Amino acid sequence: MKGAAHVIAVELRLIARDPMSAFFALAFPAIMLWVKLRTGRPLPGGLPAVDATVPMLSVFVIGLAALVILPATLAGYRERRVLKRLRATPASPTMLFAAQWAAHMLLAALGTALLVVAGLAFYGLAAPANAAGVLLAWTLGALSLGSIGLLVGALAPGGRTATVIGLSLFFPMGFVSGAVIPRETMSGSMRAIGDLTPMAPAVRAIRDGWAGGATSPVTLGVMVAISIVAGGVALRAFRW
């Protein structure tokens, strides 16, 4: 346990020293929040835009950290032979994956916290009606998307390849899943396509919890299933 905590602390320091990762995970979502809320118009149905936008962008932050930054870090370690040196230590693939996931999701949690603080301070964001439900949905979203990111990092030969694959997954999913564009403003066909993406369950569950609605057990179960399948395949496919 102490060794895992040390690895997580090291990973966080390395991420903090990368200005691009820190900018896109922390500052960029806040800039998107400002851009999207300049008009202040409510969404169809009367929901204040901020009450949908902050939960949506929280999934955007998770996806960015899980699908782009995490796999690039892991595959970059393989490319620079860092993993080969780690193989000589007591570290196991499971410990490595757990440390990578924890460090990158702590970054996502900080980015989410900044969004919430900005929403509360400047845009009149309503507090989540079901905070426990939001926390559960956020955690399962981080697990499911993080598992996919670990799978990409386990398969990609180098950091650039992992970045290209991650971006190719992240941006299409972000736009059709409701993490960038509110589902209320999408066409029916676009929503149907977005519902097939691994990011959509996290968007639905977090928004439902924020609004105080009941989160579908099926939605939560889908995220658990993605975590188990993608994480298991990543462990089997991982090579030092």
N, C-alpha and C positions, 0 to 999 in steps of 0.2 A: 504493500500500500504506500509506504514511504517512497519507494522507487518510482511508482506511477505518479505520485504528486510532484516529485522532482522533475520528471520528464514533462509534465504538463506546464510547470513553471518555466522551464527552459523554452518550450514551444511558444508560450505566451510572449516571452521576451523577444524571441526571434520574429514573431508576427508583428510586434510593436515596432521593431526596427525596420520593417518594410513599409514605407510611407504609402505605397499604392494600395496595399491590402487594408491598411488602417483607414485610408480615405474612403475607399469604396464600401467598406463595412460600416463605418461610423458616420462620415460626413455626407456621402452621396445620398443615402436614404432621406436624411433630413432636408437636403436640397430638393429632392423629389417631392417631399411633403409640402414644402413651400410653393413649388411650382403648381402642384395639383390643387392647392387650396386658395390660390389667388382670387378666383372668382367667388368662392364662398357659396355657390349655389347648391342646394340640397339635391340628393339623388332622387330618381323616380320613386315615388312612395313616401317622400318627405323626410327620409333619413338624412341627418346632417352629414355632409361629405366627410368631415374629419372622423366621425364615428365609424365609417367604413374604411377610410384611407389608412389610418394608423394600424388597424389589425391586418389589412392587406399587405402593407409595406413591411410588417414584422415578418411575414413569410418570405417576402423579397429578400430581407436581410439573411434569414436562415438559408435560403437557396443560394445566395451569393457566397456565403461562407462555406456551405456544405458541398456545392457542386462545382465551384470555380477555385476558391482559395485552397481548400483542403486537398483535393486530388493533385493540384499543382505542387503543393508542398511535399506530399508523399512521393509522387513520381520524381520530383526533383532530387529528393534524398537518394532514390535508386540511381539516378543518372550521375550523381556526384559521389557514389559509392559510400554514402553515409550508412545506408541500410546494411551494406556488406560488413561494415565495422560493427554495427549494432548486433549483428548475428553472433559475434563472439562474446556478447554479454548475456546475462540471464534474461534479457528482454525477449518476450514471446510475441508472435504476431498479434495475439489478442491484447496484450498490454500495449503494444505500439498503436493499434487501432483505437483502443480506449483513450489513450493519451491524446492522440491526434484529434479524435472526435471532441473530447472534453475541451481542449484548448480552443478549437475553432468555434465551438458552440458557446463558450464563454465570450468570445468576441462577438458572436451574433446576439447574445443576451445583452451585452453592453450597447450594441447598435439599437436593439429594440427598446431598451430603457431610455436612450436619448430621444427616440421617436415619441415615446409616451410622455416624457417630460416636456418636449416641445409642444406636443398636442395639448397638454393640460395648461401650459403656461401662456400660449399665444393663440390657440384656436378654439378653446372651449370644449375640449375633448371630454366626453362623459366617462366616468370610471367604469370599468368592466362590471356588468351586472352579476356575472358568475366568475369571479377571479380564479377559483380552483379549476373550473372548466377550461378557462383560457390557458392556465399554466399547464394543465394536462395535455391540451391540444398542442401547445407550443412545443412541449417536450417530445411528444410523439412525432410531430412534424420534423423536429431536429433529428430524431432517431432515424426516421424513414429516409429523409433526404441525405442525412449524413452517411447512411449505409450505402446509398447509391454513389455518393462521392468517394467513399472508401473503395468501392468496386472499381470505379474509374481509375483511382490512384494505384490500385493493385495491378491493373492490366496495362496501364500506359507506360511506355518505356522511358519517357522523360517528361520534364515539366512543361515544355511547350506543347507537346501532344496532349497532355492532360488538360491544359488550359483551353485548347481548341475544342476538345470533346466537351469539357465542362460548360463553356460558353454556348456551344451548339445545343446543349440540353437546357441550360438555364434560361436563356432569353425567350425561346419559343414557349416554354412552359410558363414563364412568368407572365407573358402577355395573354395567353389563352386560359390560364387557370383562375384568373381573378386576382392575382397578386399585384398587378399593375393597373389594369383596367377594371373598374367595378363590374361585377357580373350583371348588375341591373341595367347597364348600358350596352351589353353585348347582344348580338343576334342569337337566336335559338341554336343555330348550327355551330356558332363559335363556342357557346356554352357547352354544347354536347361534346365537342372536340376537347375542350378544356377539362371536362369531367373525367376524361380518360388518362390525364396526366397524374403523376405521383404528387404533384404540388397542390392539386385541387382539394384533396381531403383536409389538408392543413388549413387552407384558406377558409373552407366552409366551417370547420370545427372552431377555429379561433374567432371568426365573426359571429357564429352562433353563441359561443360563450360570452363574448363581449356584449351582445344584445340581450342576453338573458334567456335565449331560447334553448330548447333541449338539443344536445348534440347526439346525433345518430350513433348508436353503438356500432353500426356497420362502418361508418366513416372512421371511427377510432380503430376498429378491427382491421380495416384496410391498411392503415398506417403501421400497425403492429406487424401485419403479414409482410409488408414491404421491407420492414426493418429486418425481420428474420431471414427472409429469402435473400435479399441483396447482401446483408451482412454475412450470411453463411457462404454464399458464392464468393464473396470477396476474400474470406479467410482461406477457402480452398484454392483460389486462383493466385493468392499472394506469393510472390517470390522476392527473396532478399536482394 
